[in-house]
């Protein structure tokens, strides 16, 4: 599971806001990704007057004073059917709309760059316009009742499309940050709770859940989780700003659930990002101070290496100040590759050798469109997402950008290598496909999707993705090998918060939680 620095959703300060309700908002700088959502009008609203007051909720963001745009601040742009209607210096604006149906969307813009956007809200302004039939009139749909399995459920022999949800054994409220297929035929996840009971979890293919407390880090936020080269699981964790203890650590979990924490050599109050297995048999991760240097951080960005025995080494020579490190991945050339997301400028693609030598490549990158996610492609090159394009970089450092066409300015996000040899990605309003030669194809799902959605390649040859809706609701979609888009779970009262993964049982697994369910975390299984 790869996250850019802008998407560090595992921080406890972020979860406190994300789980606080549909109208929750905070201001001021924070270490988590800024978010924006439209809280009024609600989704699928009908308005009897042409004057529509739009209110948005903002987290981890400071609105610009007097229209000035500074790091950590900015403007809110309101779109109606894709056209900019208003630039806000506050959280409320009033639009005059003629009768009709509108898709309203809010975006946070800072330094000329979109840093977050909301899900679409469908609003019908009545009047002389003919309203659609009741089934599609825009009335708030009745959300299906979610029923979690009360006992283990076999994972084989089920009809394709069968969805089973498991929550027995999970806390009443929390956030599942990472989900991976682990050793021994089970799946493992990180569980973050407001109650201070953070844990590493294991779930069997039949749905039996076991939690293992991370002990000394009860006030910390476990994040990225991977299977290490030693057959154990490894994860990152850190205390959110303002939390007690100030502990940062890399954790190791054995298949039996024994947890060991390593913090020696890690800078105090830093952000530990993605962790991946390197070609040298060690584990590698990104380190950076809190945004703005808050919280007593060291102020140094670095690439970290930890051996299976727990020895940490940091490498920073060659990184610019305030590098804003993003995703990191093992490359096909025996090196590690990462993205550098400078707040201004074009950013860079970075390469670090197992010995710690760092080289940055920025040629051909566009101003104010820094790279985000990065993956090793099936063609032997590395692929990355930028604001208006999908990029490819060879092991020699040659960069080529492929514009996303109708997705221009919509922030392509998570990527995955498809079974067809192509690269698949999510963006605002679409799932995209790009061939090794650079041909981009766009598939528009029936529900809402954005650059923070997740996707995976399924064993059925399809690409599975999350639909994100307003106020904690979502769904699941699929693009078949023939290009047919299907909503497998169209409008569920939760949002899929962790990447889909293919489990050892050959099914699709995902983690979710939703405000409509009082923030109850869920783990779901889909028969492809």
Steps between C-alpha positions, in 0.01 A plus 500: 500500500663824388412846630630838403587741776174679417303186585627402846156393620634290783585796723278505805435871461351428159282216626359720775368736233406238243285312750346807658201514266391637167520861612824478696772748420819628648729782406869559532795307373537129562703208381209329325369548150262796469145394418186682388142385473169662418275474804211709370309434287509126560539243226202456269326814633203672337497879525182701443682831458771598252713641782714215630723556803801269493683427824820300519691342787878517497752301701871568542489817297510876555301720265701779342453845648411758238537248221871446562618144439764368738620148582239350729234742376313572183160545339193285458374473145140394437420326172153451351491245217874543454499881482655716771222701665673653798839554664454505876698659777254348746302178537166632368386636164165557331443403137219612274407197292237468230261203520680179421717227648852586612806309619662721762861440598739684731878517459778639719755695299831621639796646312307441180464128566198292598592325824163341584151470358163384621267238366225629271164607642201472266256792534177546306364856486127475431296747294396475140743216445353149479627290784623144434288201602485428874758221476764749389347823629786571733324403821738363761508125435429251774832349597512122533525352846847370573511165672832369626552127514458369854712191437760376250374474141666268244692686233465241227207355310309830499321663208694770313416842636430379854602764755563412864581759767687426822517724806477257791820546699562856376458804730179703489673787322832532328695512180657213308799651325658210315397152390736239351504131416740364758693180564313189603196557279345781708461875448649760734406862569582801716221624726496852640257591777396819676486299822878445506477129416698507176585154377622278220223268387478164329195367317464148361340435159184397690487828693638420847672812636780519757652827625854538635561812711805708411550576870735794556354678195143510629486869417657454159364444153600178322512563129654326202525119536693263273636146492875517554781295345535303824143363492382743768275803464638850540320830564560867569357689796527841659322714755282773356588859585380572851493133591676362806836332482648640180597151384579410139573140414525229241316190616557133421225240542558125483234271349402409858441865593816580701578870454843665528546876473813675371544871561875546547636715219163653407468880535259628762148595392551420134260366242578145398348432161498206267703193583605249234726200466823590324699290254775469764285305748445804723197722543490861378273789597460877472551745787410867520424758770147622568373766261635839595751346741231480770518265792872516562597297193859486386430681173684242291352295219659162444473155351527237774626143497440241769652154506290198605686514832389861557803719416390836356704715262381832352614649168437867416799611294362608163150590619385863483376679808126448559507214254147371582578138425216293361479138393793258484528174307761237415607544139588241235864617499584400857449851638219676688297771328291772664306818425590842635202734528638848560230749597611718210660404173483177306629261765718208394534125465772369728723194489696364795745213477522235774817680612302823550602710201214730394440638149208726404344521153277795410545549126165522314295532819246781494495798735252465787417139409725298732493119480301299752461124487768287330516133404728259318335421169491166319707656219812547716443874546347693788169684472373792704194723531512878453223759496422495127689194382629152566877489479756233417865502601757252381766360738740739326286798602329590171153643571199499266161652585171376355221760539181356642287678240148552634641458850715813473538677838330215689790345691552135405572310819553136593633269230523126444650276232220318319496140379501639145845656541356851522503750786165580662428801719222695669434871451221749558192343345660208319713189489781530249711258298833579333691262276882474501496709183304777675145459369255617768145365526244630750214305656236703684328302779138557588585623850748754629872431495797722575878496525486372859306190395672162492522217248653159439532241224270208573556130424209520253697735273293801609612821668313557827466849646331695779219746444511796738179681583407787730470474878667166557325291237653321207495189289706261289541484123670279245635546147493170311771399247257606224468848650153460652453702820284343770406628843530187713387674816340828389427728803607340825491686833877492542810602313777264395806631680770252410613352169330192372727198525476152356492260792660158518151356437481671158233748613511879511538646849459861615480706818233761562321708756228759475346791683156359418593198714625697803857448373495123543798356309436213261697248299327381186544203268376482141489187286621618156 
